[in-house]
Amino acid sequence: MENKSVFIGVFGDNPVIKVLDFFITFQAFDYPMTEIAKNSNVSYSTLQTIWNGLVENNIVIKTRRVGKSDLYKLNTINPAVQQLIKLDWNFVEGSLKEEAIA
């Protein structure tokens, strides 16, 4: 059985949430779309269908081009993304507190 993050547990196991969870977890790095799909456990074709929404809403940004691949990372300057990161940490802290009580 796969361990799911608290973020996915709260918001559901759908492709956008999986991609956001991946980016929040590994926000210091940039990735090509193939690696994003693989590491977020979303098919590449599904990632392509949701990708424009993430880019247009300034959630992810293109950082550079390596060979034929564009690399992207989480746009941590975006205030909405900053709130998502805080929310994720609040969920994690709440989960840890519950485990300590139990």
N, C-alpha and C positions, 0 to 999 in steps of 0.2 A: 504494500500500500504506500502510495506517495504521500510525503508530508506536505501539507499545504500551509501557506503562510496565513497569518491572522487576517491580513488584508483580503486575500482571496476568500477566506472563510466568512468574512463579513459581507463583502460585496458580490460574491458569487464567482463561479468557475466559468467565466466567459472570456473570449479572446482579448478584449480590450483590457479587462482587469488583469489578466495574466501578463500582458505586455507592460502595463503600468507597474505591476508588482516587480517584474524583472528590472525595469529601469530604475525604480526607487531603490531596490536592493543593490544594484551595481551602477549607481549614478556617477561615479568618478571616471568611468570609462566610456569610450565610444565603440560602436559595433556596426558591422554591415547587416543588412536586413536578413541575410541567411542565418547569421548567428543569433539575431534577435528572435527569429522564429524558432530555431532549435532550442535555445535556452529558456524561452518562455513557454515551451511546449504547445506552440500554435503552428498550424501548417503554414507554409510559405504563401499559398494562395489566399488563405484567410487573412494573413498579415497584410497582403497587398490590398484587400478590400477595405480594411480599417485604417490603413496607413495615412491616406490623405487627410482624414479627420484629425489625426494626431499632429500632423505637420501644420495644417491650416489653423488649428487652434493653438499653435505655438507651444505644444506640449513637448515635442521632440524637435531638435534642430540638427541640421547637417553640419558636421564639424570639419570634415575634410574628405578628400578623395584619394584612395590608394588603389592604383591600377585602374580597374574598371568598376571598382566598388565605392559607393558613397558610404561614409560612416556617420552614424547618428548617435546622439546622446540626449538625456533628459535635459530640458531647458530649465535649470534651477533658478534662473533669473525671473521667470514667470511667477507672479504672485499666487496664481491658482495652483501651480505645481508645488510651490513652497508650502501651501496649506495641505496638499495631499501628503507631502513628506511628513509634516507635523502630525497629521491624522494617523498615518501609518505608525509613527513612533508612539502615539497615544494608545493605539490598539495593542502594540507590543507591550508597553508598560502595564496596561490593564491586565493583559494576559499573564504577565509575570507575577503581578500582585495576587491574582486569583490562584495561581499555582502555589505561591508561598503560603496562602491561607489554608489551602486544601491539604 
